[in-house]
Amino acid sequence: MGAFSVWHWVIVLVVVLLLFGGKKIPELAKGLGSGIKNFKKAVKEDDEEEAKKEPEASSQIKQTHAEQAKPQADSTKQD
């Protein structure tokens, strides 16, 4: 009762063809494919932007550490 036979899938296919028509199904598939393509492109661009930001962030961290180290070195020299 829980498993679908081949005839169930044939009936579902016929109903889908009747509802959407022969021309509409390829258009839907094309739209789905272009949507997936655009999604992958956006993810790739986002990864590239993050890769560019990481070196900038690490250089800023190094500058911050260097600036913090200078006052500490100056205070030890005064003692």
N, C-alpha and C positions, 0 to 999 in steps of 0.2 A: 504494500500500500504506500510505503514511503518512497519507493524508487520510481523514477520515470522511465517508461519504455520508449522505444523509438517512435511509436505512434503518438505519444504525448508531445514529443518534440516537433513532429510533423504538424500537428494541430496548432501548436504555439506559433510555428513559423508561418502557417497559412493566416492565422489571425493577425500577426504583425504585418504581413504583406497587405492584408485587406485594410488595416487601419492606416498605415503610413504610405502605402503605394510603392511601386517599383522605383520611382524617381527619388523619393524622399529619403530612402535608406542610404544610398551612396552619399547624398548631401550631408546626412547626419554623421556618417563615418568620416567624411572629409573634415567636417567641423571639429569632430573629436580629435582627429589626428593633428590638425593645426593647433588646437588648444594644448595638446601634450607637447608639441614642438615649441610653442611659445613658453610654456612652463619650464622646460629644460633649459631654454636659452636664458630665461630670467635667473634661474638657479646658478647657471654657469657665470653669468655676469656678477651676481652677488658674491660668489666665491672669489672671483678675480678682484673685486673691490676690497674684500676682507684681506686678501693676500697683500694688496698694496698698503693697507692701513697698518698691518702688523709691523713692518720695519719702521714706520714712522712712530708708532707707539713705543717700540723698544728703544729708539733713539731718544724719545722724550723721557723715558724712565731713566736712562743713563744720565741725561742732563740733570734731572731732578736729584739723583743720587750724588752726582758730582757737586751740585750746589749745596746740598746738605752736608757733604763732607768738608767743604771749605770752612764754614763757621766752626765746626768741631775742631778742626786742625788749628785754627786761629786761637781758640780758647785754650788749647793745651800749650801753645807757645807762650801765652801771657803769664802762666803760672810759674 
